[in-house]
Amino acid sequence: MRFERLDLDSWESGLPASGFEVFHTPDALDVLDRHAAGDRLLVGGYRGEQLVGMIPLFVRRVAGLRVVSSPPPGMAIPGLGPLVMPTSPKRRKREKVNREFTAGLLDAIEADDPRTLVRFIGHPAYPDPRPYRWEGLSVDPSFTYRLPLDERSSDEVLQSFSRSLRREIGSAEESAVEVETAEHTVEAAHEVYDDVAARYAEQDEHFGPSWAYVEDLVRSLDERCRVYVAREDGVYEGGIIALYSNDAAYYWLGGARSGGNSGVNSLLHWRLIEDIVADPPLGSVHEYDLVGANTEHLCRYKAKFGADLAPYYTIESGGAAMAAAKEGYQLVNGVADRLLG
């Protein structure tokens, strides 16, 4: 397998029609190039002239180590990592392509160098990280909830929710709270951002993603981003920034309010889901990713939506020599990990 560095145009033309995350899109990668630490490196793997694998990498030097990550830490990205696109439907050939891409990639980035730390967080559409384990890296599962919406009416979806969630939504709908899909997206996104940052400040915790980064992403993603804001008598009560891949909508930032009307967050999610069913920004969007099913107290709420549990995998360099570097990486990424619980 031959590996090449891709420019954004080649990356865009190589993307499949489905099976990738919103942060795999060229617009999102362009934003990350401007705001994330390290150098962006877009890598493609070819068999002959056929592009069969892709991965966006971010490379930087930290305390004498060369860190190769996908996604970059601290940017509130649920998953990125490899895209493998074998052309054959046969299991044996698909696994062969995955093995060859993995081995060639690790060789290309010199992953066996003791001064190199590799950390990939894959996405649910990449189901087979076993070749990384066979190459000596550690592979650990995490989970998210994905709510299927294809060929389902809003009523069918609502009835699949728990009784308590339906009750919260109904109470919020009967109140004076109104949810709007923001016409002035950036201004509304700033309200949501400030709300989340204030919530972290109340808990004496630093909120990692900068407003400059969030603003750039909201502007650059255009139709792949919507902002939902709940107001009562014109007063902000809560909001959600939603992002969209070709397949899914993602609950990205927001939902920070815990007091007042307890149904506000539930109503925000419900309005977003109703729009996916009736008017998605892209016609191929067919599920809602609640982004994270790893924190017990958050799962008690998210499980009420009756979504499917979907695994994804963290792939890391192994060995005791990497323990301190991993600890430092996780410290930098800690806010994002909590956001994506």
Residue frames relative to the residue before (quaternion, step in Angstrom):
aa qw qx qy qz dx dy dz
M 1.0000 0.0000 0.0000 0.0000 0.00 0.00 0.00
R 0.2828 -0.7656 0.5617 0.1356 3.54 -0.95 0.95
F 0.1805 -0.7927 0.5762 0.0841 3.57 -0.94 0.92
E 0.0324 -0.7978 0.6015 -0.0241 3.53 -0.99 0.93
R 0.4444 -0.6285 0.5575 0.3109 3.53 -1.27 0.46
L 0.2338 -0.7931 0.5533 0.1005 3.58 -0.84 1.03
D 0.3410 -0.6649 0.6053 0.2742 3.54 -1.22 0.46
L 0.7138 -0.4700 0.2912 0.4300 3.60 -1.25 0.22
D 0.6283 0.5341 -0.3457 0.4477 3.60 1.03 -0.69
S 0.6630 0.4850 -0.3005 0.4846 3.58 0.95 -0.86
W 0.6178 0.5416 -0.3376 0.4593 3.56 1.06 -0.77
E 0.6749 0.5033 -0.2976 0.4502 3.57 0.85 -0.97
S 0.6878 0.4740 -0.2939 0.4647 3.59 0.89 -0.87
G 0.6809 0.5000 -0.2897 0.4499 3.59 1.16 -0.51
L 0.5146 0.6570 -0.4254 0.3502 3.59 1.19 -0.36
P 0.4275 -0.6774 0.5235 0.2905 3.61 -0.97 0.76
A 0.6616 -0.5151 0.3635 0.4060 3.56 -1.28 0.12
S 0.7985 0.0693 -0.0060 0.5979 3.58 1.16 -0.55
G 0.6897 0.5222 -0.3344 0.3739 3.54 -1.32 0.03
F 0.6632 0.4361 -0.3389 0.5050 3.58 1.14 0.56
E 0.5237 -0.6463 0.4715 0.2928 3.55 -1.30 0.43
V 0.6562 -0.5021 0.3758 0.4196 3.56 -1.25 0.33
F 0.6811 0.4829 -0.3039 0.4589 3.61 1.05 -0.65
H 0.5425 0.5647 -0.4165 0.4619 3.59 1.28 0.13
T 0.5514 0.6299 -0.4078 0.3646 3.62 1.16 -0.33
P 0.6229 -0.5715 0.3716 0.3837 3.62 -1.06 0.61
D 0.6416 0.5329 -0.3425 0.4326 3.60 0.94 -0.81
A 0.6742 0.4776 -0.3013 0.4760 3.59 0.91 -0.86
L 0.6508 0.5111 -0.3209 0.4607 3.60 0.96 -0.80
D 0.6106 0.5401 -0.3480 0.4630 3.57 1.10 -0.64
V 0.6376 0.5128 -0.3180 0.4789 3.58 1.03 -0.80
L 0.6597 0.5042 -0.3125 0.4614 3.59 0.92 -0.87
D 0.6071 0.5566 -0.3532 0.4438 3.57 1.05 -0.69
R 0.6921 0.4725 -0.2716 0.4733 3.58 1.10 -0.70
H 0.8168 0.3184 -0.1216 0.4654 3.60 0.99 -0.75
A 0.6642 0.5160 -0.3260 0.4315 3.63 1.04 -0.57
A 0.5533 -0.5989 0.4615 0.3497 3.55 -1.19 0.56
G 0.7719 0.3665 -0.2661 0.4461 3.57 -1.12 0.68
D 0.5734 -0.5831 0.4669 0.3365 3.50 -1.40 0.01
R 0.3702 -0.7171 0.5461 0.2247 3.56 -0.93 0.89
L 0.0219 -0.7837 0.6201 -0.0288 3.55 -0.97 0.92
L 0.1409 -0.7863 0.5995 0.0499 3.59 -0.59 1.18
V 0.0880 -0.8302 0.5501 -0.0221 3.55 -0.54 1.23
G 0.0761 -0.7858 0.6128 0.0347 3.55 -1.03 0.85
G 0.2265 -0.7658 0.5892 0.1227 3.54 -1.10 0.79
Y 0.1369 -0.8205 0.5545 0.0223 3.59 -0.76 1.08
R 0.1417 -0.6968 0.6904 0.1332 3.50 -1.28 0.64
G 0.7738 -0.0480 -0.0314 0.6308 3.53 -0.17 1.28
E 0.7676 -0.2836 0.2414 0.5216 3.57 -0.71 -1.09
Q 0.5768 0.6176 -0.3616 0.3938 3.58 1.30 -0.10
L 0.3189 -0.7245 0.5821 0.1858 3.56 -0.81 1.05
V 0.0283 -0.8439 0.5347 -0.0354 3.60 -0.50 1.17
G 0.8012 0.1212 -0.0885 0.5793 3.60 1.23 -0.10
M 0.0241 -0.7899 0.6124 -0.0203 3.55 -1.12 0.76
I 0.0854 0.7787 -0.6212 0.0216 3.55 -1.21 0.53
P 0.2833 -0.7254 0.5945 0.2002 3.59 -1.03 0.79
L 0.0991 -0.8085 0.5800 0.0135 3.58 -0.77 1.04
F 0.1525 -0.7451 0.6406 0.1058 3.52 -1.28 0.55
V 0.1087 -0.8314 0.5443 -0.0256 3.53 -0.52 1.28
R 0.1444 0.7842 -0.5920 0.1171 3.57 -0.83 0.97
R 0.4263 -0.6724 0.5435 0.2659 3.55 -1.32 0.29
V 0.0409 0.7867 -0.6115 0.0740 3.57 -0.83 1.03
A 0.8521 -0.1256 0.0599 0.5046 3.58 -0.70 1.15
G 0.7548 -0.4058 0.2096 0.4707 3.56 0.87 0.96
L 0.6385 0.4909 -0.3295 0.4927 3.58 1.30 0.02
R 0.3316 -0.6808 0.6111 0.2305 3.52 -1.26 0.53
V 0.1311 -0.8126 0.5672 0.0268 3.58 -0.49 1.24
V 0.0740 -0.7774 0.6247 0.0003 3.56 -0.78 1.13
S 0.0880 0.8353 -0.5297 0.1180 3.57 -0.31 1.23
S 0.0279 0.7537 -0.6564 0.0153 3.50 -1.32 0.50
P 0.4585 -0.3213 -0.7800 0.2796 1.63 -0.64 2.43
P 0.6049 -0.4935 0.4374 0.4464 3.58 -1.29 0.01
P 0.5300 -0.6601 0.4197 0.3275 3.62 -1.01 0.68
G 0.8096 0.3603 -0.2271 0.4039 3.51 -1.33 0.38
M 0.6191 0.5758 -0.3337 0.4169 3.60 1.24 0.12
A 0.4491 -0.7182 0.4332 0.3079 3.61 1.27 0.28
I 0.3810 0.7065 -0.4932 0.3353 3.56 0.89 1.01
P 0.3981 -0.7604 0.4545 0.2380 3.61 -0.50 1.12
G 0.7895 -0.1723 0.1349 0.5735 3.61 1.00 -0.70
L 0.0442 -0.7644 0.6429 0.0202 3.52 -1.20 0.60
G 0.3048 0.8220 -0.4500 0.1701 3.59 -0.23 -1.22
P 0.7887 -0.3938 0.2312 0.4116 3.55 -1.33 -0.22
L 0.1770 -0.6980 0.6798 0.1392 3.48 -1.41 0.52
V 0.0374 -0.7931 0.6079 -0.0033 3.58 -0.69 1.07
M 0.0748 -0.8407 0.5336 -0.0531 3.54 -0.68 1.20
P 0.0178 -0.8217 0.5696 -0.0067 3.60 0.48 1.14
T 0.4529 -0.7182 0.4683 0.2445 3.55 -1.07 0.74
S 0.6778 0.4769 -0.2919 0.4775 3.61 1.20 -0.33
P 0.4183 -0.7020 0.5095 0.2695 3.61 -1.03 0.69
K 0.5436 0.6442 -0.3999 0.3599 3.61 1.23 -0.27
R 0.5656 -0.6445 0.4081 0.3133 3.53 -0.91 1.01
R 0.6691 0.5178 -0.3205 0.4260 3.59 0.79 -0.96
K 0.6990 0.4651 -0.2781 0.4666 3.59 0.90 -0.91
R 0.6196 0.5361 -0.3449 0.4580 3.58 1.06 -0.70
E 0.6768 0.4801 -0.2948 0.4739 3.56 0.93 -0.87
K 0.6108 0.5475 -0.3550 0.4485 3.58 1.07 -0.64
V 0.6534 0.5007 -0.3159 0.4717 3.59 0.94 -0.86
N 0.6442 0.5236 -0.3194 0.4569 3.58 0.96 -0.84
R 0.6569 0.5016 -0.3075 0.4714 3.60 0.96 -0.86
E 0.6790 0.4925 -0.2988 0.4551 3.59 0.88 -0.93
F 0.6473 0.5076 -0.3280 0.4645 3.59 0.97 -0.80
T 0.6535 0.5219 -0.3146 0.4490 3.58 0.90 -0.91
A 0.6958 0.4740 -0.2849 0.4583 3.58 0.77 -1.04
G 0.6770 0.4958 -0.2974 0.4554 3.58 0.92 -0.87
L 0.6376 0.5288 -0.3253 0.4561 3.56 1.01 -0.81
L 0.6829 0.4855 -0.2980 0.4574 3.59 0.82 -0.99
D 0.6283 0.5133 -0.3334 0.4803 3.56 1.10 -0.65
A 0.6655 0.5258 -0.3064 0.4321 3.59 0.93 -0.90
I 0.7488 0.3637 -0.2169 0.5100 3.60 1.01 -0.74
E 0.4165 -0.7401 0.4409 0.2906 3.59 1.34 0.21
A 0.0908 0.8519 -0.5067 0.0966 3.53 0.92 0.99
D 0.6516 0.5240 -0.3271 0.4402 3.60 1.16 -0.45
D 0.4549 0.6574 -0.4663 0.3787 3.59 1.26 0.03
P 0.4607 -0.7153 0.4411 0.2857 3.65 -0.68 0.99
R 0.6768 0.4637 -0.3006 0.4863 3.60 1.22 -0.25
T 0.6096 0.5334 -0.3526 0.4685 3.60 1.28 0.24
L 0.1410 -0.7641 0.6262 0.0638 3.56 -0.92 0.99
V 0.1230 -0.7810 0.6112 0.0369 3.56 -0.80 1.08
R 0.1267 0.7784 -0.6098 0.0786 3.57 -0.93 0.88
F 0.0072 0.7813 -0.6211 0.0606 3.54 -0.57 1.24
I 0.1138 -0.7272 0.6678 0.1106 3.55 -1.16 0.69
G 0.2725 -0.8037 0.5121 0.1325 3.54 -0.36 1.25
H 0.4352 -0.6686 0.5367 0.2749 3.55 -1.32 -0.14
P 0.6878 -0.5272 0.2899 0.4062 3.63 -1.10 0.49
A 0.6533 0.5126 -0.3291 0.4497 3.61 1.11 -0.49
Y 0.6372 0.4285 -0.3451 0.5397 3.60 1.30 0.09
P 0.0706 -0.8905 0.4494 0.0086 3.58 0.22 1.31
D 0.7693 0.3772 -0.1738 0.4854 3.61 1.18 -0.36
P 0.0271 0.8262 -0.5602 0.0542 3.59 0.06 1.29
R 0.3218 0.7991 -0.4733 0.1839 3.60 1.25 0.10
P 0.6255 0.5503 -0.3801 0.4019 3.66 0.89 -0.68
Y 0.6064 0.5427 -0.3664 0.4512 3.60 1.10 -0.55
R 0.6389 0.5017 -0.3273 0.4826 3.58 1.02 -0.73
W 0.6511 0.5104 -0.3174 0.4635 3.59 0.99 -0.80
E 0.6784 0.4601 -0.2839 0.4976 3.58 1.22 -0.47
G 0.6587 -0.5714 0.2835 0.3991 3.59 1.28 0.27
L 0.5515 0.5889 -0.4133 0.4222 3.61 1.23 0.16
S 0.4723 -0.6417 0.5076 0.3278 3.57 -1.22 0.36
V 0.1246 -0.7758 0.6169 0.0444 3.56 -1.13 0.76
D 0.0106 0.8118 -0.5806 0.0609 3.58 -0.61 1.16
P 0.3785 -0.7456 0.5001 0.2252 3.60 -0.87 0.91
S 0.0378 -0.7143 0.6952 0.0715 3.50 -1.36 0.53
F 0.3165 -0.7753 0.5278 0.1418 3.56 -1.26 0.20
T 0.0678 -0.7471 0.6565 0.0794 3.49 -1.34 0.45
Y 0.4104 -0.6634 0.5554 0.2883 3.56 -1.32 0.19
R 0.0310 -0.7812 0.6234 0.0087 3.57 -0.93 0.94
L 0.2323 -0.7904 0.5605 0.0844 3.53 -0.70 1.19
P 0.2826 -0.7728 0.5389 0.1802 3.63 -0.49 1.13
L 0.1077 -0.8242 0.5560 0.0067 3.57 -0.89 0.99
D 0.4649 0.7012 -0.4362 0.3191 3.58 1.27 -0.17
E 0.8583 0.0324 -0.0676 0.5076 3.55 -0.96 1.00
R 0.5598 0.5371 -0.4253 0.4662 3.57 1.01 0.84
S 0.3926 -0.6944 0.5458 0.2566 3.57 -1.03 0.75
S 0.6634 -0.4899 0.3750 0.4235 3.56 -1.28 0.30
D 0.6446 0.5251 -0.3269 0.4494 3.60 0.97 -0.81
E 0.6458 0.5150 -0.3235 0.4617 3.58 0.98 -0.81
V 0.6504 0.5021 -0.3176 0.4732 3.56 0.98 -0.80
L 0.6578 0.5195 -0.3156 0.4447 3.57 0.87 -0.93
Q 0.6796 0.4964 -0.2991 0.4498 3.59 0.93 -0.82
S 0.6216 0.5348 -0.3482 0.4543 3.59 1.21 -0.33
F 0.5442 0.6053 -0.4011 0.4202 3.60 1.27 -0.20
S 0.5990 -0.5382 0.4364 0.4012 3.55 -1.25 0.31
R 0.6395 -0.5375 0.3816 0.3956 3.56 -1.21 0.49
S 0.6614 0.5141 -0.3214 0.4415 3.59 0.92 -0.84
L 0.6412 0.5110 -0.3279 0.4692 3.61 1.04 -0.73
R 0.6385 0.5126 -0.3296 0.4701 3.58 0.97 -0.80
R 0.6412 0.5256 -0.3200 0.4585 3.56 1.03 -0.80
E 0.6359 0.5234 -0.3270 0.4634 3.61 0.98 -0.82
I 0.6644 0.4998 -0.3044 0.4648 3.57 0.90 -0.95
G 0.6641 0.5155 -0.3070 0.4461 3.58 0.92 -0.90
S 0.6532 0.5104 -0.3129 0.4636 3.57 0.98 -0.84
A 0.6588 0.5045 -0.3076 0.4657 3.57 0.98 -0.86
E 0.6461 0.5212 -0.3245 0.4535 3.60 1.01 -0.75
E 0.6807 0.4807 -0.2823 0.4753 3.59 1.12 -0.64
S 0.5948 0.5689 -0.3577 0.4411 3.57 1.27 -0.26
A 0.6506 -0.5174 0.3861 0.3999 3.55 -1.32 -0.15
V 0.4584 0.6898 -0.4447 0.3409 3.59 1.30 0.08
E 0.0630 -0.7795 0.6229 0.0223 3.56 -0.97 0.91
V 0.2427 -0.7625 0.5860 0.1278 3.56 -1.01 0.86
E 0.0814 -0.7960 0.5996 0.0154 3.55 -0.84 1.02
T 0.3437 -0.6528 0.6237 0.2584 3.51 -1.25 0.57
A 0.4283 -0.7797 0.3864 0.2437 3.50 -0.22 1.35
E 0.3612 -0.7034 0.5723 0.2174 3.54 -0.97 0.93
H 0.7280 0.3011 -0.1903 0.5859 3.58 1.07 -0.76
T 0.2104 -0.8650 0.4404 0.1164 3.52 0.49 1.30
V 0.6789 0.5025 -0.3130 0.4344 3.59 0.82 -0.92
E 0.6542 0.5074 -0.3211 0.4599 3.58 0.93 -0.87
A 0.6669 0.4863 -0.3021 0.4770 3.59 0.94 -0.84
A 0.6258 0.5346 -0.3379 0.4564 3.59 1.01 -0.77
H 0.6211 0.5351 -0.3391 0.4614 3.59 1.07 -0.72
E 0.6187 0.5296 -0.3434 0.4677 3.60 1.02 -0.71
V 0.6610 0.4962 -0.3047 0.4733 3.57 0.92 -0.91
Y 0.6487 0.5244 -0.3167 0.4515 3.57 0.91 -0.92
D 0.6745 0.4929 -0.2999 0.4606 3.60 0.84 -0.95
D 0.6236 0.5465 -0.3317 0.4499 3.57 1.07 -0.75
V 0.6743 0.4775 -0.2912 0.4822 3.59 0.91 -0.92
A 0.6510 0.5169 -0.3188 0.4555 3.59 0.92 -0.90
A 0.6512 0.5129 -0.3149 0.4622 3.59 1.00 -0.81
R 0.6207 0.5411 -0.3359 0.4573 3.56 1.05 -0.75
Y 0.6557 0.4905 -0.3095 0.4835 3.59 0.97 -0.78
A 0.6362 0.5307 -0.3307 0.4519 3.58 1.01 -0.81
E 0.6117 0.5534 -0.3460 0.4469 3.59 1.04 -0.74
Q 0.7247 0.4010 -0.2191 0.5158 3.56 1.16 -0.66
D 0.4595 -0.7077 0.4177 0.3369 3.57 1.36 0.29
E 0.5188 0.5952 -0.4338 0.4341 3.54 1.01 0.88
H 0.4378 -0.6864 0.5187 0.2610 3.55 -1.10 0.76
F 0.2984 -0.7367 0.5813 0.1742 3.56 -1.00 0.89
G 0.4067 -0.8082 0.3842 0.1840 3.54 -0.42 1.28
P 0.7217 0.4414 -0.3012 0.4400 3.64 0.50 -1.05
S 0.3863 -0.7322 0.5123 0.2287 3.60 -0.85 0.94
W 0.5912 -0.5594 0.4352 0.3850 3.56 -1.22 0.45
A 0.6016 0.5684 -0.3694 0.4225 3.61 0.99 -0.72
Y 0.6549 0.5024 -0.2974 0.4798 3.58 1.02 -0.83
V 0.6783 0.4853 -0.3011 0.4623 3.59 0.81 -0.98
E 0.6485 0.5171 -0.3233 0.4556 3.59 0.93 -0.86
D 0.6542 0.5122 -0.3133 0.4599 3.59 0.90 -0.90
L 0.6603 0.5083 -0.3083 0.4589 3.57 0.97 -0.85
V 0.6525 0.5145 -0.3142 0.4593 3.59 0.89 -0.92
R 0.6750 0.4836 -0.2972 0.4714 3.59 0.91 -0.88
S 0.7181 0.4850 -0.2622 0.4247 3.57 0.84 -0.99
L 0.6876 0.4959 -0.2989 0.4382 3.60 0.99 -0.74
D 0.2186 -0.8272 0.5010 0.1303 3.58 1.24 -0.35
E 0.8515 -0.0117 0.0124 0.5241 3.63 -0.59 -1.07
R 0.6084 0.5419 -0.3623 0.4526 3.61 1.21 -0.21
C 0.7083 0.3528 -0.2557 0.5554 3.59 1.24 0.27
R 0.0342 0.7567 -0.6528 0.0078 3.55 -1.10 0.82
V 0.2101 -0.7621 0.6010 0.1176 3.56 -1.13 0.69
Y 0.1406 -0.7791 0.6094 0.0424 3.55 -0.84 1.09
V 0.0354 -0.8056 0.5905 -0.0314 3.56 -0.79 1.07
A 0.2318 -0.7529 0.6040 0.1209 3.56 -0.99 0.95
R 0.0036 -0.7948 0.6062 -0.0281 3.57 -0.90 0.98
E 0.1327 -0.7443 0.6461 0.1049 3.52 -1.24 0.58
D 0.8178 -0.0843 -0.0194 0.5690 3.54 -0.54 1.25
G 0.7321 -0.4510 0.2188 0.4613 3.56 1.00 0.91
V 0.6064 0.5588 -0.3489 0.4453 3.59 1.29 -0.12
Y 0.5103 -0.6631 0.4634 0.2920 3.56 -0.91 0.99
E 0.0799 -0.8120 0.5780 0.0169 3.58 -0.87 1.01
G 0.7748 -0.2226 0.1517 0.5720 3.58 1.22 -0.24
G 0.0082 -0.8145 0.5801 -0.0046 3.55 -1.25 0.32
I 0.1944 -0.7506 0.6223 0.1078 3.52 -1.37 0.32
I 0.2126 -0.7108 0.6530 0.1522 3.54 -1.11 0.79
A 0.1011 -0.8020 0.5884 0.0164 3.57 -0.64 1.16
L 0.1611 -0.7719 0.6102 0.0767 3.56 -1.05 0.85
Y 0.2217 -0.8051 0.5455 0.0712 3.58 -1.14 0.67
S 0.1944 -0.7031 0.6707 0.1345 3.51 -1.06 0.90
N 0.7031 -0.4039 0.3200 0.4899 3.59 -1.19 -0.31
D 0.7417 0.4289 -0.2101 0.4709 3.58 1.14 -0.65
A 0.8525 0.1424 0.0345 0.5018 3.54 0.82 -1.04
A 0.3439 -0.6424 0.6335 0.2604 3.48 -1.43 0.34
Y 0.1955 -0.7910 0.5748 0.0753 3.55 -1.07 0.80
Y 0.3489 -0.6743 0.6141 0.2155 3.54 -1.01 0.91
W 0.0990 -0.8621 0.4965 0.0205 3.56 -0.08 1.30
L 0.7995 -0.0940 0.0953 0.5856 3.60 0.45 -1.20
G 0.6165 0.5638 -0.4129 0.3628 3.56 -1.18 0.59
G 0.6501 0.5256 -0.3851 0.3909 3.51 -1.29 -0.36
A 0.3561 0.7918 -0.4401 0.2291 3.56 1.17 0.59
R 0.5847 0.6103 -0.3847 0.3709 3.59 1.12 -0.47
S 0.1202 -0.8039 0.5803 0.0507 3.57 -0.88 0.96
G 0.7011 0.4354 -0.2752 0.4931 3.61 1.18 -0.37
G 0.6804 0.5006 -0.3433 0.4106 3.55 -1.30 -0.26
N 0.8005 -0.1835 0.1816 0.5408 3.56 -0.94 -0.90
S 0.3288 -0.7914 0.4831 0.1795 3.58 -0.32 1.24
G 0.6632 0.5241 -0.3113 0.4343 3.58 1.20 -0.34
V 0.4158 0.7321 -0.4663 0.2715 3.61 1.24 -0.10
N 0.6781 0.4825 -0.3056 0.4626 3.60 0.80 -0.96
S 0.6518 0.5171 -0.3163 0.4559 3.58 0.97 -0.85
L 0.6530 0.5046 -0.3166 0.4677 3.58 0.99 -0.80
L 0.6127 0.5445 -0.3466 0.4560 3.60 1.03 -0.73
H 0.6561 0.4940 -0.3075 0.4806 3.58 0.89 -0.93
W 0.6750 0.5141 -0.3066 0.4313 3.58 0.88 -0.91
R 0.6481 0.4991 -0.3319 0.4698 3.60 0.94 -0.77
L 0.6245 0.5312 -0.3330 0.4658 3.58 1.03 -0.76
I 0.6673 0.4966 -0.2935 0.4711 3.57 0.93 -0.95
E 0.6252 0.5335 -0.3447 0.4535 3.61 0.95 -0.81
D 0.6679 0.4994 -0.3062 0.4591 3.59 0.97 -0.79
I 0.6101 0.5344 -0.3609 0.4605 3.61 1.04 -0.66
V 0.6620 0.4993 -0.3009 0.4710 3.57 1.01 -0.83
A 0.8039 0.3368 -0.1492 0.4670 3.58 0.81 -1.02
D 0.8334 0.0276 0.0669 0.5479 3.59 0.91 -0.87
P 0.0413 0.8204 -0.5690 0.0390 3.62 0.49 1.08
P 0.5744 -0.5978 0.4170 0.3726 3.62 -1.10 0.55
L 0.7497 0.1696 -0.1163 0.6290 3.57 1.24 -0.54
G 0.5254 -0.6925 0.3994 0.2914 3.57 -0.80 0.99
S 0.6695 0.5219 -0.2988 0.4360 3.58 1.17 -0.49
V 0.4810 0.6618 -0.4494 0.3588 3.63 1.24 -0.12
H 0.0441 0.8434 -0.5286 0.0855 3.57 -0.61 1.11
E 0.7761 0.2268 -0.1795 0.5604 3.63 1.19 0.25
Y 0.3258 -0.7241 0.5817 0.1763 3.51 -1.34 0.47
D 0.1944 -0.7785 0.5911 0.0822 3.55 -0.69 1.16
L 0.3015 -0.7744 0.5368 0.1461 3.56 -0.62 1.19
V 0.3623 -0.7978 0.4284 0.2206 3.56 1.40 0.17
G 0.8505 0.0329 -0.1044 0.5145 3.49 0.07 1.38
A 0.1190 0.7465 -0.6485 0.0891 3.52 -0.99 0.98
N 0.4377 0.7319 -0.3982 0.3380 3.54 1.00 0.91
T 0.6985 0.4106 -0.2568 0.5268 3.60 1.25 -0.28
E 0.5001 -0.7269 0.3708 0.2897 3.56 -0.45 1.26
H 0.7235 0.4447 -0.2917 0.4400 3.61 0.69 -0.98
L 0.6311 0.5060 -0.3401 0.4797 3.62 1.15 -0.51
C 0.6339 0.5457 -0.3322 0.4359 3.57 1.06 -0.71
R 0.5643 0.5915 -0.3971 0.4171 3.59 1.10 -0.54
Y 0.6889 0.4342 -0.2735 0.5120 3.57 1.10 -0.68
K 0.7005 0.4907 -0.2998 0.4228 3.59 0.70 -1.02
A 0.6084 0.5737 -0.3581 0.4154 3.61 1.08 -0.65
K 0.5502 0.6338 -0.3917 0.3771 3.60 1.19 -0.41
F 0.6272 0.5613 -0.3348 0.4236 3.59 1.21 -0.45
G 0.4068 -0.7494 0.4493 0.2664 3.59 1.24 -0.11
A 0.3447 0.7626 -0.4808 0.2615 3.58 1.16 0.57
D 0.5581 -0.5873 0.4676 0.3536 3.55 -1.31 0.28
L 0.3999 -0.6867 0.5511 0.2546 3.56 -1.11 0.74
A 0.0544 -0.8140 0.5779 -0.0232 3.58 -0.68 1.14
P 0.3103 -0.7652 0.5310 0.1905 3.62 -0.80 0.95
Y 0.0148 0.7279 -0.6830 -0.0590 3.49 -1.38 0.38
Y 0.3691 -0.7888 0.4763 0.1214 3.55 -1.16 0.53
T 0.2703 -0.7140 0.6232 0.1694 3.52 -1.19 0.76
I 0.1377 -0.7918 0.5948 0.0139 3.54 -0.77 1.14
E 0.0567 0.8310 -0.5447 0.0976 3.58 -0.59 1.13
S 0.5812 -0.5162 0.4912 0.3929 3.50 -1.33 0.35
G 0.3057 -0.7606 0.5469 0.1698 3.56 -1.01 0.82
G 0.5811 0.6195 -0.4235 0.3151 3.52 -1.35 -0.07
A 0.5953 -0.6124 0.4034 0.3285 3.53 -1.13 0.77
A 0.6008 0.5943 -0.3636 0.3920 3.59 1.08 -0.65
M 0.6927 0.4793 -0.2785 0.4613 3.57 1.19 -0.48
A 0.4231 0.7479 -0.4503 0.2424 3.62 1.23 -0.20
A 0.6860 0.4803 -0.2942 0.4606 3.61 0.83 -0.94
A 0.6469 0.5171 -0.3212 0.4592 3.57 0.99 -0.84
K 0.6450 0.5165 -0.3216 0.4624 3.59 0.98 -0.81
E 0.6293 0.5388 -0.3340 0.4496 3.55 1.00 -0.84
G 0.6610 0.4992 -0.3005 0.4727 3.57 0.97 -0.84
Y 0.6303 0.5319 -0.3249 0.4629 3.58 0.99 -0.84
Q 0.6968 0.4809 -0.2795 0.4529 3.56 0.85 -1.00
L 0.5883 0.5519 -0.3705 0.4605 3.58 1.14 -0.55
V 0.6571 0.5001 -0.3034 0.4756 3.58 0.93 -0.89
N 0.7518 0.4054 -0.2039 0.4784 3.56 0.97 -0.89
G 0.3884 0.7839 -0.4401 0.2020 3.57 1.28 -0.09
V 0.6526 0.5073 -0.3284 0.4570 3.58 0.90 -0.86
A 0.6547 0.5049 -0.3208 0.4622 3.58 0.92 -0.86
D 0.6314 0.5330 -0.3433 0.4465 3.60 0.98 -0.78
R 0.6737 0.4786 -0.3081 0.4714 3.59 0.96 -0.79
L 0.6123 0.5498 -0.3484 0.4488 3.58 1.04 -0.72
L 0.7706 0.3705 -0.1689 0.4904 3.54 0.99 -0.87
G 0.2977 0.7862 -0.4915 0.2272 3.59 1.15 0.57
